[in-house]
Amino acid sequence: MAPTSVSPAFDKVGYWSPNTSSIDWCENNYTVSYYIAEFWNSTSSLIIVAIGLAGYLNLPSYKDRRTTLFMQAFMTIGLGSVLFHGTLRHKMQLLDELPMLYSATIGMFICIETHFGKQGRWFPIAIAIWLVVTTIIFSTTSGTLQSLSFQTNYICMVLGGFYFLRRFHTTRRTMRPNPTVSRVIRFTRTSLVAAATVWLIDYNLCVYINGVSPESVLRWNPQFHAWWHFLSAYGVYSQSVLIMYYHYDMREMKPEIVMWKGVLPTVTLKPIGKKVD
C-alpha cells in the first residue's frame, strides 16, 4: 500500500476522511480541494469515461450484446475511478474495481468463444457464478488481501486477453494481413508496458517521489497514477477493440479497424443484414 502518513502535508484531513479504502495512492490527499481526496487521480479518471464513450458511440451498427456490454463496462470503470479517488472510501473503491473485473471477464468470454466456438448454456452460467463469487470476496475483504487478490485476478485476465489476441493475430495475418491491426497491437503493448511501469513506481517508491516526505528525491509529485489512467485507458481500450475485431473477423464479417479522429482505434463492419449473437 502506498504510504498515507509520511507527513502531515501528505495525509491531510478532508470532507471524506477518514479513508476506508484498502489502498491510498501516492497523490497527496486533499491538497487541491477539501472535497476531493486525490484531485489529479480523480479528474484524470474522466479520460476513461471519455474513451469508453467514444468507443461505445463508434460501435458497429450491428451491435451484439457482448460488445455493447463490453464498452458500457469500460465507461463504468471511469465513473467508479472518479468516485474512488475522489473519496478514498471502500464502497467507492468497489465501484472502481468491480467494473474492471466485469469488463475483463466479458473480454475473456468473447475471446474464449471466438477461439473455441460458441459454448453451451453452461458457459455463461459458469461466468455468472464466477462473478458472484469474486464480487462477494472483493466486497467482504479489506487491506492487503483485498488489494492483492483483485490485482492478481485482473492482471491474469489482461494477460489472458493478450494470449488469445496473439493466437488470433498469428492465425489470421497469413489469411488476411492487416497493417493497421499490427500497428494497433504495437500501440497497445507499448501503452500497457508504460502504464505498468509508472504504476509500479507510484505503488512501490512513493516515499521517494511524493515531494513532501523527508526521503523524497523530488520536490514535487509527478502524479504517476494519473499518468497510469491515461496510458492504461488507451491500452486496455485498444485491447478491447482488437478483441471485438477478431470476434467479427473469425465470423468472416470483414471488419476493419479505423483510427477515429486519427488517434482512437474503432471497428467498422460492412452491412450484413443481421445481428450477431
Residue pairs with C-beta under 8 A, 6 or more apart in sequence:
1 22
1 23
1 24
1 143
1 144
1 147
2 23
2 24
2 25
2 26
2 202
2 203
2 206
3 10
3 24
3 26
3 206
3 207
3 210
3 213
4 10
4 11
4 19
4 24
4 29
5 11
6 206
6 207
6 210
6 212
6 213
6 215
7 212
7 213
7 214
9 28
9 31
9 212
10 28
10 29
10 210
10 212
10 213
11 24
11 28
11 29
12 28
12 29
12 30
12 31
13 30
14 29
14 30
14 33
14 34
14 35
14 36
14 37
15 30
15 34
15 35
16 35
16 37
16 86
16 87
16 88
16 89
17 30
19 29
19 37
19 88
19 89
20 88
20 89
20 90
21 84
21 88
21 89
21 90
21 92
21 93
22 90
22 93
22 142
22 143
22 144
22 146
22 147
23 93
23 147
24 88
25 38
25 41
25 85
25 202
25 203
25 206
25 225
26 202
26 203
26 206
26 209
26 210
26 221
26 224
26 225
27 38
27 39
27 40
27 41
27 85
27 221
27 223
27 225
27 226
28 210
28 211
28 212
28 221
29 37
29 38
29 88
30 36
30 37
31 39
32 39
32 40
33 39
35 86
36 42
36 86
37 85
37 86
37 87
37 88
38 85
38 86
38 88
38 225
40 223
40 226
41 81
41 85
41 223
41 225
41 226
41 229
42 81
42 82
42 85
42 86
43 82
43 226
44 223
44 226
44 227
44 229
44 230
45 78
45 81
45 82
45 85
45 229
46 78
46 82
47 78
47 229
47 230
47 233
48 74
48 75
48 77
48 78
48 81
48 229
48 233
49 75
49 78
49 79
49 82
50 78
51 74
51 78
51 233
51 234
51 237
51 264
52 71
52 72
52 74
52 75
52 76
52 77
52 78
52 237
53 75
54 260
54 264
54 266
55 71
55 74
55 237
55 240
55 241
55 264
55 266
56 68
56 71
56 72
56 74
56 75
58 260
58 264
58 266
58 267
59 67
59 68
59 71
59 266
59 267
60 67
60 248
60 255
60 267
60 268
60 269
61 269
61 271
62 269
62 271
62 272
62 274
62 275
62 276
63 275
64 275
64 276
64 277
65 277
66 106
66 109
66 110
66 247
67 110
67 244
67 247
69 106
70 103
70 106
70 107
70 110
70 240
70 243
70 244
71 240
73 99
73 102
73 103
73 106
74 99
74 103
74 236
74 237
74 240
76 95
76 99
76 102
76 103
77 96
77 99
77 100
77 103
78 233
79 95
80 92
80 94
80 95
80 96
80 97
80 98
80 99
81 96
81 229
83 92
83 95
83 96
84 92
84 93
84 95
84 96
84 97
85 96
86 92
90 142
94 138
94 139
97 138
97 150
97 154
98 135
98 138
98 139
100 154
101 131
101 134
101 135
101 138
101 150
101 153
101 154
101 157
102 131
103 240
104 154
104 157
104 158
104 161
105 127
105 130
105 131
105 157
107 157
107 161
107 239
107 240
107 243
108 157
108 160
108 161
109 123
109 124
109 127
110 243
110 244
110 247
111 160
111 161
111 164
111 165
111 243
112 119
112 123
112 164
113 119
113 123
114 164
114 168
114 243
114 246
114 247
114 250
115 164
115 167
115 168
118 277
134 153
137 149
138 146
138 149
138 150
141 149
158 192
158 236
158 239
161 239
161 243
162 189
162 239
164 243
165 185
165 239
165 242
165 243
165 246
168 246
168 249
168 250
169 181
169 182
169 185
169 246
172 246
172 249
172 250
173 181
173 182
176 249
178 256
178 257
180 256
180 257
180 258
180 259
180 265
181 242
181 245
181 257
184 238
184 241
184 242
184 257
184 265
185 242
187 234
187 235
187 238
187 265
188 235
188 238
188 239
188 242
189 235
190 235
191 231
191 232
191 234
191 235
191 238
192 231
192 232
192 235
192 236
192 239
194 231
195 227
195 228
195 231
195 232
195 235
198 224
198 225
198 227
198 228
198 231
199 224
199 225
199 228
199 232
201 209
201 224
202 209
202 224
202 225
202 228
207 213
207 215
207 216
208 215
208 216
208 217
208 218
209 216
209 217
209 218
209 221
209 222
209 224
210 216
210 218
210 221
211 218
211 219
211 220
211 221
212 221
237 264
238 265
241 257
241 265
241 266
241 267
242 257
242 265
244 255
244 267
245 255
245 257
245 267
248 254
248 255
248 267
248 269
248 276
249 255
251 276
253 269
253 270
253 272
253 276
254 269
254 270
255 267
255 268
255 269
256 267
256 268
256 269
257 265
257 266
257 267
257 268
258 265
258 266
258 268
259 265
259 266
260 266
